[in-house]
Amino acid sequence: MQNSVDKTIKELAGECKTVEDVHNMLKDLFKDTLQQIFETEMDEHIGYKKHSPEGNNTGNSRNGYSKKTIQTKLGKSEIEIPRDRNGDFEPRIIKKYETTSNDLEDQIIAMYAKGMTTRDIEDHMRDIYGIDVSPTMVSKVTDKIMPMVAEWQSRPLERVYPIIYLDAIFFKVRKDNRIINKAAYSVLGVNMAGQKDILGIWIGENESASFWLGVCNDLKNRGVQDILIACKDGLSGFSEAINTVFPQTEIQLCIIHQIRNSLKYVPWKEHKELMADLKKVYQALTMEEAELAFKMFKEKWGKKHSVIIRSWENNWLELTAYFKYPYEIRRIIYTTNIIEGYHRQLRKVTKTKTAYPTDEALKKIIYLATVEASKKWTISIREWRSCISQFAIQFSDRLEPELMVG
């Protein structure tokens, strides 16, 4: 094998005067090698070599060639694929309907996953490989991951998740010759080992109790039997839905979002003073201390900012659920920062696209970006051992199967 390689290199050295000569020689070598592989595969398929008398009366034989142009890193190559009379021969390396090599497709998908536009991908492939890649080709290549997206979205999940986070990120999508806003609703779960995982992504125009009921039922159908705490922004209809499917789940509203919404109604000159008083509420050490601080806050600001008071009172139970837990758990459930960090990763990848032609196109890029983001989620959440010890005491009956395994 090594002698053959050395001989080929010497031939290249003797015939090539420029880098372009080397490239063209390698291209021809690739084509010839591929052709030999096809012939060998055909020999194996029909059971005898070309022109061999062993093939007489075997029920199948060669039937000429079909021409095909394929794209590779070395450029376009015209190849001839052998045919058999039964019509069931298919090369292993280049399938019947493929027009690009796998490594080239991997390159295109990798660039697409990093948020490169179709134009950027075209320019890159032309500059680096001298290959013309059309938008249609990019779309066809990336469409090949759609079965993977469907499989990922329906994969089995774990029996119980101590914490899940829910949030939405908005994109522009074309529909009926107009551009509309659509939300990608994400559910990020933290499992018993403290590992993060995106449980699913659902595309929708309007959130409602029925929409979230579908999401919750989807999680249940995929194996989730219990969720201890669900952390969310002010998503409409979610509380009713999760209480229907997972009635024991505790809901924690994101304090940071609540504060931001509260400050919308406050003149800038009052921000500092009002925030100082509000901080005494959400940074209290106990529920009793928080209730007392809110009472004082209401007495001071109630007449001037009744909208803020009403919002906190209406959501008080879900805003203060974290007071039941020690600091280690409080710090990871009182805000949805964990899932917002994931959404920032999505935005880095999707910011180059002004609008997506279809929901499927949006799902493709979100899936690819999610796969990339999750590669970095290799360690447990900080101080998770302390958290799971607390959960084991507080929810011993609900976590019994997992604790028995541990």
C-alpha positions as a Markdown table, in Angstrom:
| # | Residue | x | y | z |
|---|---|---|---|---|
| 1 | Met | 0.0 | 0.0 | 0.0 |
| 2 | Gln | 2.8 | 2.4 | 1.0 |
| 3 | Asn | 4.7 | 1.6 | -2.2 |
| 4 | Ser | 1.7 | 2.4 | -4.3 |
| 5 | Val | 1.2 | 5.8 | -2.5 |
| 6 | Asp | 4.9 | 6.6 | -3.0 |
| 7 | Lys | 4.7 | 5.8 | -6.7 |
| 8 | Thr | 1.6 | 8.1 | -7.1 |
| 9 | Ile | 3.4 | 10.9 | -5.3 |
| 10 | Lys | 6.4 | 10.6 | -7.6 |
| 11 | Glu | 4.2 | 10.7 | -10.6 |
| 12 | Leu | 2.5 | 13.8 | -9.3 |
| 13 | Ala | 5.9 | 15.4 | -8.6 |
| 14 | Gly | 7.0 | 14.7 | -12.2 |
| 15 | Glu | 3.9 | 16.0 | -13.9 |
| 16 | Cys | 2.7 | 18.9 | -11.8 |
| 17 | Lys | 4.3 | 22.4 | -12.1 |
| 18 | Thr | 1.7 | 24.4 | -10.1 |
| 19 | Val | -0.7 | 24.0 | -7.2 |
| 20 | Glu | -3.5 | 24.0 | -9.7 |
| 21 | Asp | -1.8 | 21.1 | -11.5 |
| 22 | Val | -1.8 | 19.1 | -8.2 |
| 23 | His | -5.4 | 19.9 | -7.6 |
| 24 | Asn | -6.4 | 18.7 | -11.1 |
| 25 | Met | -4.3 | 15.6 | -10.8 |
| 26 | Leu | -5.9 | 14.8 | -7.4 |
| 27 | Lys | -9.4 | 15.4 | -8.9 |
| 28 | Asp | -8.6 | 12.9 | -11.7 |
| 29 | Leu | -7.2 | 10.4 | -9.2 |
| 30 | Phe | -10.3 | 10.7 | -7.0 |
| 31 | Lys | -12.5 | 10.1 | -10.0 |
| 32 | Asp | -10.5 | 7.0 | -11.1 |
| 33 | Thr | -10.5 | 5.6 | -7.6 |
| 34 | Leu | -14.2 | 6.1 | -7.2 |
| 35 | Gln | -14.8 | 4.4 | -10.6 |
| 36 | Gln | -12.7 | 1.4 | -9.5 |
| 37 | Ile | -14.7 | 1.2 | -6.2 |
| 38 | Phe | -18.0 | 1.2 | -8.2 |
| 39 | Glu | -16.8 | -1.7 | -10.4 |
| 40 | Thr | -15.7 | -3.7 | -7.4 |
| 41 | Glu | -19.0 | -3.1 | -5.7 |
| 42 | Met | -20.8 | -4.2 | -8.9 |
| 43 | Asp | -18.7 | -7.4 | -9.0 |
| 44 | Glu | -19.7 | -8.2 | -5.4 |
| 45 | His | -23.4 | -7.4 | -6.1 |
| 46 | Ile | -23.9 | -9.7 | -9.1 |
| 47 | Gly | -21.4 | -12.3 | -7.9 |
| 48 | Tyr | -18.8 | -12.3 | -10.7 |
| 49 | Lys | -16.3 | -10.1 | -12.4 |
| 50 | Lys | -16.8 | -8.2 | -15.7 |
| 51 | His | -16.8 | -10.5 | -18.8 |
| 52 | Ser | -16.4 | -13.6 | -16.6 |
| 53 | Pro | -18.2 | -16.7 | -18.0 |
| 54 | Glu | -19.4 | -17.4 | -14.4 |
| 55 | Gly | -22.1 | -14.9 | -15.0 |
| 56 | Asn | -23.9 | -16.9 | -17.6 |
| 57 | Asn | -27.5 | -17.8 | -16.5 |
| 58 | Thr | -27.2 | -16.2 | -13.1 |
| 59 | Gly | -30.3 | -14.1 | -13.5 |
| 60 | Asn | -28.6 | -10.7 | -13.3 |
| 61 | Ser | -25.9 | -9.0 | -15.3 |
| 62 | Arg | -24.3 | -5.6 | -16.0 |
| 63 | Asn | -26.4 | -3.1 | -18.0 |
| 64 | Gly | -24.2 | -0.2 | -18.9 |
| 65 | Tyr | -23.7 | 3.0 | -17.0 |
| 66 | Ser | -25.6 | 6.1 | -15.9 |
| 67 | Lys | -23.7 | 9.4 | -15.8 |
| 68 | Lys | -23.8 | 11.6 | -12.8 |
| 69 | Thr | -22.2 | 14.9 | -11.8 |
| 70 | Ile | -21.2 | 15.1 | -8.2 |
| 71 | Gln | -19.8 | 17.9 | -6.1 |
| 72 | Thr | -16.8 | 17.2 | -3.9 |
| 73 | Lys | -14.2 | 19.3 | -2.1 |
| 74 | Leu | -12.1 | 18.9 | -5.2 |
| 75 | Gly | -14.8 | 20.3 | -7.4 |
| 76 | Lys | -17.2 | 18.8 | -9.9 |
| 77 | Ser | -16.6 | 15.3 | -11.1 |
| 78 | Glu | -18.4 | 13.4 | -14.0 |
| 79 | Ile | -18.7 | 9.8 | -12.9 |
| 80 | Glu | -20.3 | 6.7 | -14.4 |
| 81 | Ile | -22.2 | 4.5 | -12.1 |
| 82 | Pro | -22.7 | 0.8 | -13.2 |
| 83 | Arg | -26.2 | -0.5 | -13.7 |
| 84 | Asp | -27.5 | -4.0 | -13.4 |
| 85 | Arg | -30.4 | -5.5 | -15.3 |
| 86 | Asn | -32.5 | -6.1 | -12.2 |
| 87 | Gly | -32.1 | -2.4 | -11.3 |
| 88 | Asp | -31.3 | -2.9 | -7.7 |
| 89 | Phe | -27.6 | -2.0 | -7.6 |
| 90 | Glu | -26.7 | 1.0 | -5.5 |
| 91 | Pro | -23.2 | 2.1 | -4.6 |
| 92 | Arg | -22.4 | 2.5 | -1.0 |
| 93 | Ile | -20.3 | 5.6 | -1.3 |
| 94 | Ile | -22.6 | 7.7 | -3.6 |
| 95 | Lys | -26.3 | 6.8 | -3.3 |
| 96 | Lys | -28.6 | 6.9 | -6.3 |
| 97 | Tyr | -29.9 | 10.3 | -5.9 |
| 98 | Glu | -27.0 | 12.0 | -4.2 |
| 99 | Thr | -25.2 | 14.8 | -6.0 |
| 100 | Thr | -22.8 | 15.8 | -3.2 |
| 101 | Ser | -20.3 | 13.9 | -1.2 |
| 102 | Asn | -20.9 | 13.4 | 2.5 |
| 103 | Asp | -18.0 | 15.5 | 3.6 |
| 104 | Leu | -19.2 | 18.3 | 1.5 |
| 105 | Glu | -22.7 | 18.1 | 2.9 |
| 106 | Asp | -21.2 | 18.0 | 6.4 |
| 107 | Gln | -19.3 | 21.3 | 5.6 |
| 108 | Ile | -22.5 | 22.9 | 4.4 |
| 109 | Ile | -24.5 | 21.8 | 7.4 |
| 110 | Ala | -21.7 | 23.0 | 9.8 |
| 111 | Met | -21.7 | 26.4 | 8.2 |
| 112 | Tyr | -25.5 | 26.6 | 8.2 |
| 113 | Ala | -25.4 | 25.7 | 11.9 |
| 114 | Lys | -23.1 | 28.6 | 12.7 |
| 115 | Gly | -25.6 | 31.0 | 11.2 |
| 116 | Met | -23.9 | 31.7 | 7.9 |
| 117 | Thr | -26.3 | 33.0 | 5.2 |
| 118 | Thr | -26.8 | 31.1 | 2.0 |
| 119 | Arg | -24.8 | 33.8 | 0.2 |
| 120 | Asp | -21.9 | 33.3 | 2.7 |
| 121 | Ile | -22.0 | 29.6 | 2.2 |
| 122 | Glu | -22.0 | 30.1 | -1.6 |
| 123 | Asp | -19.0 | 32.5 | -1.4 |
| 124 | His | -17.1 | 30.2 | 1.0 |
| 125 | Met | -17.5 | 27.1 | -1.1 |
| 126 | Arg | -16.5 | 29.0 | -4.3 |
| 127 | Asp | -13.4 | 30.6 | -2.7 |
| 128 | Ile | -12.1 | 27.5 | -0.8 |
| 129 | Tyr | -13.2 | 24.7 | -3.1 |
| 130 | Gly | -14.0 | 26.3 | -6.4 |
| 131 | Ile | -17.5 | 24.9 | -6.2 |
| 132 | Asp | -20.7 | 26.7 | -7.1 |
| 133 | Val | -23.4 | 26.0 | -4.5 |
| 134 | Ser | -26.9 | 27.2 | -5.2 |
| 135 | Pro | -29.5 | 28.2 | -2.5 |
| 136 | Thr | -31.6 | 25.3 | -3.7 |
| 137 | Met | -28.6 | 22.9 | -3.1 |
| 138 | Val | -28.1 | 24.3 | 0.4 |
| 139 | Ser | -31.7 | 23.9 | 1.2 |
| 140 | Lys | -31.7 | 20.3 | -0.1 |
| 141 | Val | -28.6 | 19.4 | 1.9 |
| 142 | Thr | -30.0 | 20.9 | 5.2 |
| 143 | Asp | -33.4 | 19.3 | 4.6 |
| 144 | Lys | -31.7 | 16.0 | 5.2 |
| 145 | Ile | -31.6 | 16.7 | 8.9 |
| 146 | Met | -35.4 | 17.1 | 9.2 |
| 147 | Pro | -35.8 | 13.4 | 10.1 |
| 148 | Met | -33.2 | 14.0 | 12.9 |
| 149 | Val | -35.2 | 17.0 | 14.1 |
| 150 | Ala | -38.4 | 14.9 | 14.3 |
| 151 | Glu | -36.6 | 12.1 | 16.1 |
| 152 | Trp | -35.0 | 14.5 | 18.6 |
| 153 | Gln | -38.3 | 16.2 | 19.3 |
| 154 | Ser | -40.0 | 12.9 | 20.0 |
| 155 | Arg | -37.2 | 11.2 | 21.9 |
| 156 | Pro | -37.9 | 9.5 | 25.2 |
| 157 | Leu | -37.4 | 11.7 | 28.3 |
| 158 | Glu | -36.5 | 11.0 | 31.9 |
| 159 | Arg | -39.2 | 10.1 | 34.5 |
| 160 | Val | -38.7 | 13.1 | 36.6 |
| 161 | Tyr | -37.1 | 16.5 | 36.3 |
| 162 | Pro | -36.4 | 18.5 | 39.5 |
| 163 | Ile | -36.5 | 21.8 | 37.6 |
| 164 | Ile | -37.7 | 22.9 | 34.1 |
| 165 | Tyr | -37.4 | 26.4 | 32.6 |
| 166 | Leu | -39.8 | 27.8 | 30.0 |
| 167 | Asp | -39.3 | 30.8 | 27.8 |
| 168 | Ala | -40.0 | 32.1 | 24.3 |
| 169 | Ile | -37.8 | 33.6 | 21.6 |
| 170 | Phe | -39.4 | 35.4 | 18.6 |
| 171 | Phe | -38.6 | 35.1 | 14.9 |
| 172 | Lys | -40.0 | 36.4 | 11.7 |
| 173 | Val | -41.5 | 33.8 | 9.4 |
| 174 | Arg | -43.2 | 34.1 | 6.0 |
| 175 | Lys | -46.8 | 33.0 | 5.8 |
| 176 | Asp | -49.3 | 33.6 | 3.0 |
| 177 | Asn | -47.0 | 36.2 | 1.3 |
| 178 | Arg | -46.5 | 38.2 | 4.4 |
| 179 | Ile | -44.1 | 38.2 | 7.3 |
| 180 | Ile | -45.4 | 37.4 | 10.8 |
| 181 | Asn | -43.9 | 37.0 | 14.2 |
| 182 | Lys | -43.7 | 33.5 | 15.6 |
| 183 | Ala | -42.4 | 32.3 | 18.9 |
| 184 | Ala | -40.2 | 29.3 | 19.5 |
| 185 | Tyr | -41.2 | 28.1 | 23.0 |
| 186 | Ser | -38.4 | 26.2 | 24.7 |
| 187 | Val | -38.4 | 23.8 | 27.6 |
| 188 | Leu | -35.1 | 23.3 | 29.3 |
| 189 | Gly | -34.9 | 20.5 | 31.9 |
| 190 | Val | -32.5 | 19.9 | 34.7 |
| 191 | Asn | -32.3 | 16.2 | 35.4 |
| 192 | Met | -31.5 | 14.4 | 38.7 |
| 193 | Ala | -27.7 | 14.6 | 37.9 |
| 194 | Gly | -28.0 | 18.4 | 37.5 |
| 195 | Gln | -27.4 | 18.2 | 33.7 |
| 196 | Lys | -29.2 | 20.6 | 31.4 |
| 197 | Asp | -31.1 | 19.4 | 28.4 |
| 198 | Ile | -33.5 | 21.0 | 25.9 |
| 199 | Leu | -36.6 | 18.8 | 26.2 |
| 200 | Gly | -38.3 | 20.3 | 23.1 |
| 201 | Ile | -39.1 | 23.4 | 21.0 |
| 202 | Trp | -42.5 | 24.2 | 19.8 |
| 203 | Ile | -43.3 | 26.9 | 17.1 |
| 204 | Gly | -46.5 | 28.9 | 17.6 |
| 205 | Glu | -48.2 | 32.2 | 16.9 |
| 206 | Asn | -50.3 | 32.5 | 20.1 |
| 207 | Glu | -49.7 | 31.0 | 23.5 |
| 208 | Ser | -52.8 | 29.8 | 25.4 |
| 209 | Ala | -53.8 | 27.2 | 27.9 |
| 210 | Ser | -54.7 | 24.8 | 25.1 |
| 211 | Phe | -51.3 | 25.4 | 23.5 |
| 212 | Trp | -49.4 | 24.7 | 26.7 |
| 213 | Leu | -51.7 | 21.7 | 27.5 |
| 214 | Gly | -50.4 | 20.2 | 24.2 |
| 215 | Val | -46.8 | 20.9 | 25.3 |
| 216 | Cys | -47.3 | 19.3 | 28.7 |
| 217 | Asn | -49.1 | 16.3 | 27.2 |
| 218 | Asp | -46.2 | 15.9 | 24.8 |
| 219 | Leu | -43.7 | 15.8 | 27.7 |
| 220 | Lys | -45.9 | 13.2 | 29.5 |
| 221 | Asn | -46.3 | 11.1 | 26.4 |
| 222 | Arg | -42.5 | 11.0 | 26.1 |
| 223 | Gly | -42.1 | 9.6 | 29.6 |
| 224 | Val | -42.1 | 12.5 | 32.0 |
| 225 | Gln | -44.2 | 11.6 | 35.1 |
| 226 | Asp | -43.3 | 14.4 | 37.4 |
| 227 | Ile | -41.7 | 17.9 | 37.5 |
| 228 | Leu | -40.9 | 19.4 | 40.9 |
| 229 | Ile | -40.5 | 23.1 | 40.0 |
| 230 | Ala | -41.4 | 24.9 | 36.8 |
| 231 | Cys | -39.7 | 28.3 | 36.3 |
| 232 | Lys | -41.3 | 30.6 | 33.8 |
| 233 | Asp | -41.7 | 34.1 | 32.5 |
| 234 | Gly | -45.3 | 35.5 | 32.3 |
| 235 | Leu | -46.4 | 32.9 | 29.7 |
| 236 | Ser | -50.2 | 33.0 | 29.2 |
| 237 | Gly | -52.1 | 29.8 | 30.1 |
| 238 | Phe | -49.1 | 27.8 | 31.3 |
| 239 | Ser | -50.1 | 27.6 | 34.9 |
| 240 | Glu | -53.5 | 26.1 | 34.1 |
| 241 | Ala | -52.0 | 23.6 | 31.7 |
| 242 | Ile | -49.3 | 22.3 | 33.9 |
| 243 | Asn | -51.6 | 22.0 | 36.9 |
| 244 | Thr | -53.8 | 19.8 | 34.7 |
| 245 | Val | -51.1 | 17.4 | 33.6 |
| 246 | Phe | -48.6 | 17.7 | 36.5 |
| 247 | Pro | -50.8 | 18.8 | 39.4 |
| 248 | Gln | -48.0 | 18.6 | 42.0 |
| 249 | Thr | -45.6 | 20.9 | 40.2 |
| 250 | Glu | -44.6 | 24.1 | 42.0 |
| 251 | Ile | -44.6 | 27.2 | 39.7 |
| 252 | Gln | -42.0 | 30.0 | 40.1 |
| 253 | Leu | -42.4 | 33.2 | 38.2 |
| 254 | Cys | -39.2 | 34.9 | 37.1 |
| 255 | Ile | -38.5 | 37.7 | 39.6 |
| 256 | Ile | -36.3 | 39.6 | 37.1 |
| 257 | His | -39.1 | 39.8 | 34.5 |
| 258 | Gln | -41.5 | 40.9 | 37.2 |
| 259 | Ile | -39.2 | 43.7 | 38.2 |
| 260 | Arg | -38.7 | 44.8 | 34.6 |
| 261 | Asn | -42.4 | 44.9 | 34.0 |
| 262 | Ser | -42.9 | 46.9 | 37.2 |
| 263 | Leu | -40.4 | 49.5 | 36.2 |
| 264 | Lys | -42.2 | 50.2 | 32.9 |
| 265 | Tyr | -44.7 | 52.2 | 34.9 |
| 266 | Val | -42.2 | 54.2 | 37.0 |
| 267 | Pro | -40.6 | 57.5 | 36.0 |
| 268 | Trp | -36.8 | 57.3 | 35.7 |
| 269 | Lys | -36.2 | 59.6 | 38.7 |
| 270 | Glu | -38.1 | 57.2 | 41.0 |
| 271 | His | -36.3 | 54.0 | 39.8 |
| 272 | Lys | -33.6 | 54.0 | 42.4 |
| 273 | Glu | -35.8 | 54.6 | 45.4 |
| 274 | Leu | -38.6 | 52.2 | 44.3 |
| 275 | Met | -36.0 | 49.5 | 43.5 |
| 276 | Ala | -34.4 | 49.8 | 46.9 |
| 277 | Asp | -37.8 | 49.2 | 48.6 |
| 278 | Leu | -38.7 | 46.3 | 46.2 |
| 279 | Lys | -35.4 | 44.7 | 46.8 |
| 280 | Lys | -36.4 | 44.3 | 50.5 |
| 281 | Val | -39.2 | 42.1 | 49.2 |
| 282 | Tyr | -37.5 | 39.7 | 46.9 |
| 283 | Gln | -34.3 | 39.5 | 48.8 |
| 284 | Ala | -35.9 | 38.8 | 52.1 |
| 285 | Leu | -34.6 | 35.8 | 54.0 |
| 286 | Thr | -38.1 | 34.4 | 54.9 |
| 287 | Met | -41.6 | 34.5 | 53.5 |
| 288 | Glu | -42.7 | 36.4 | 56.6 |
| 289 | Glu | -40.1 | 39.0 | 56.1 |
| 290 | Ala | -41.1 | 39.3 | 52.4 |
| 291 | Glu | -44.7 | 39.8 | 53.3 |
| 292 | Leu | -43.9 | 42.5 | 55.8 |
| 293 | Ala | -41.6 | 44.3 | 53.3 |
| 294 | Phe | -44.3 | 44.1 | 50.6 |
| 295 | Lys | -46.9 | 45.5 | 53.1 |
| 296 | Met | -44.6 | 48.5 | 53.7 |
| 297 | Phe | -43.9 | 48.8 | 49.9 |
| 298 | Lys | -47.7 | 48.9 | 49.3 |
| 299 | Glu | -48.3 | 51.6 | 51.9 |
| 300 | Lys | -45.6 | 53.8 | 50.4 |
| 301 | Trp | -46.2 | 53.3 | 46.7 |
| 302 | Gly | -49.8 | 52.0 | 46.5 |
| 303 | Lys | -51.5 | 55.2 | 45.6 |
| 304 | Lys | -49.0 | 56.3 | 43.1 |
| 305 | His | -48.3 | 53.0 | 41.5 |
| 306 | Ser | -51.4 | 50.8 | 42.0 |
| 307 | Val | -50.7 | 48.9 | 38.7 |
| 308 | Ile | -47.5 | 47.6 | 40.2 |
| 309 | Ile | -49.1 | 46.6 | 43.5 |
| 310 | Arg | -51.9 | 44.8 | 41.7 |
| 311 | Ser | -49.5 | 42.9 | 39.5 |
| 312 | Trp | -47.5 | 41.6 | 42.5 |
| 313 | Glu | -50.6 | 40.7 | 44.5 |
| 314 | Asn | -52.2 | 38.8 | 41.6 |
| 315 | Asn | -49.0 | 36.7 | 41.1 |
| 316 | Trp | -47.9 | 36.6 | 44.7 |
| 317 | Leu | -48.0 | 32.8 | 45.2 |
| 318 | Glu | -46.0 | 32.1 | 42.0 |
| 319 | Leu | -43.6 | 35.0 | 42.7 |
| 320 | Thr | -42.7 | 33.8 | 46.2 |
| 321 | Ala | -42.5 | 30.0 | 45.8 |
| 322 | Tyr | -38.7 | 30.1 | 46.1 |
| 323 | Phe | -38.9 | 31.2 | 49.8 |
| 324 | Lys | -39.7 | 27.5 | 50.6 |
| 325 | Tyr | -36.2 | 26.5 | 49.6 |
| 326 | Pro | -32.6 | 27.2 | 50.8 |
| 327 | Tyr | -30.3 | 29.6 | 49.1 |
| 328 | Glu | -28.7 | 27.0 | 46.8 |
| 329 | Ile | -32.1 | 26.2 | 45.2 |
| 330 | Arg | -33.4 | 29.8 | 45.4 |
| 331 | Arg | -30.6 | 31.2 | 43.3 |
| 332 | Ile | -31.4 | 28.9 | 40.4 |
| 333 | Ile | -35.2 | 29.1 | 40.4 |
| 334 | Tyr | -36.0 | 32.7 | 41.1 |
| 335 | Thr | -35.0 | 33.7 | 37.6 |
| 336 | Thr | -35.1 | 32.1 | 34.1 |
| 337 | Asn | -31.5 | 33.2 | 33.4 |
| 338 | Ile | -30.5 | 29.7 | 32.5 |
| 339 | Ile | -32.8 | 29.4 | 29.6 |
| 340 | Glu | -32.2 | 33.0 | 28.6 |
| 341 | Gly | -28.5 | 32.1 | 28.2 |
| 342 | Tyr | -29.5 | 29.4 | 25.8 |
| 343 | His | -31.7 | 31.8 | 23.9 |
| 344 | Arg | -28.7 | 34.2 | 23.6 |
| 345 | Gln | -26.8 | 31.4 | 21.9 |
| 346 | Leu | -29.7 | 30.9 | 19.5 |
| 347 | Arg | -29.8 | 34.6 | 18.7 |
| 348 | Lys | -26.1 | 34.6 | 17.8 |
| 349 | Val | -26.7 | 32.0 | 15.2 |
| 350 | Thr | -30.0 | 33.4 | 13.8 |
| 351 | Lys | -29.2 | 37.1 | 13.8 |
| 352 | Thr | -28.1 | 37.1 | 10.2 |
| 353 | Lys | -31.5 | 36.0 | 9.0 |
| 354 | Thr | -34.2 | 38.6 | 8.7 |
| 355 | Ala | -37.1 | 36.1 | 8.1 |
| 356 | Tyr | -37.5 | 32.4 | 7.6 |
| 357 | Pro | -39.4 | 31.0 | 4.6 |
| 358 | Thr | -41.2 | 28.3 | 6.6 |
| 359 | Asp | -41.6 | 26.8 | 10.1 |
| 360 | Glu | -39.4 | 23.9 | 9.0 |
| 361 | Ala | -36.6 | 26.2 | 8.0 |
| 362 | Leu | -36.8 | 27.8 | 11.5 |
| 363 | Lys | -36.8 | 24.4 | 13.1 |
| 364 | Lys | -33.7 | 23.4 | 11.2 |
| 365 | Ile | -31.5 | 26.2 | 12.4 |
| 366 | Ile | -32.8 | 26.1 | 16.0 |
| 367 | Tyr | -32.1 | 22.3 | 16.1 |
| 368 | Leu | -28.6 | 22.8 | 14.8 |
| 369 | Ala | -27.9 | 25.7 | 17.1 |
| 370 | Thr | -29.2 | 23.7 | 20.0 |
| 371 | Val | -27.0 | 20.7 | 19.2 |
| 372 | Glu | -24.0 | 23.1 | 19.2 |
| 373 | Ala | -25.0 | 24.9 | 22.4 |
| 374 | Ser | -25.6 | 21.6 | 24.3 |
| 375 | Lys | -22.1 | 20.4 | 23.5 |
| 376 | Lys | -20.8 | 22.8 | 26.2 |
| 377 | Trp | -23.3 | 21.5 | 28.9 |
| 378 | Thr | -20.9 | 18.9 | 30.2 |
| 379 | Ile | -20.9 | 19.7 | 33.9 |
| 380 | Ser | -23.7 | 19.8 | 36.5 |
| 381 | Ile | -25.2 | 23.0 | 37.8 |
| 382 | Arg | -23.1 | 24.6 | 40.5 |
| 383 | Glu | -23.8 | 23.2 | 44.1 |
| 384 | Trp | -26.2 | 20.7 | 42.6 |
| 385 | Arg | -25.3 | 18.0 | 45.2 |
| 386 | Ser | -26.6 | 20.3 | 47.9 |
| 387 | Cys | -29.7 | 21.0 | 45.8 |
| 388 | Ile | -30.5 | 17.4 | 45.2 |
| 389 | Ser | -30.0 | 16.6 | 48.9 |
| 390 | Gln | -32.7 | 19.2 | 49.7 |
| 391 | Phe | -35.0 | 17.8 | 47.1 |
| 392 | Ala | -34.5 | 14.3 | 48.4 |
| 393 | Ile | -35.8 | 15.4 | 51.8 |
| 394 | Gln | -38.6 | 17.6 | 50.6 |
| 395 | Phe | -39.9 | 15.3 | 47.9 |
| 396 | Ser | -38.8 | 11.9 | 49.1 |
| 397 | Asp | -42.0 | 10.2 | 48.1 |
| 398 | Arg | -41.9 | 11.6 | 44.5 |
| 399 | Leu | -38.2 | 10.9 | 44.0 |
| 400 | Glu | -38.2 | 7.4 | 45.6 |
| 401 | Pro | -37.4 | 5.4 | 42.4 |
| 402 | Glu | -34.5 | 7.7 | 41.5 |
| 403 | Leu | -33.2 | 7.7 | 45.1 |
| 404 | Met | -33.3 | 3.9 | 45.3 |
| 405 | Val | -31.2 | 3.7 | 42.2 |
| 406 | Gly | -28.7 | 6.2 | 43.6 |
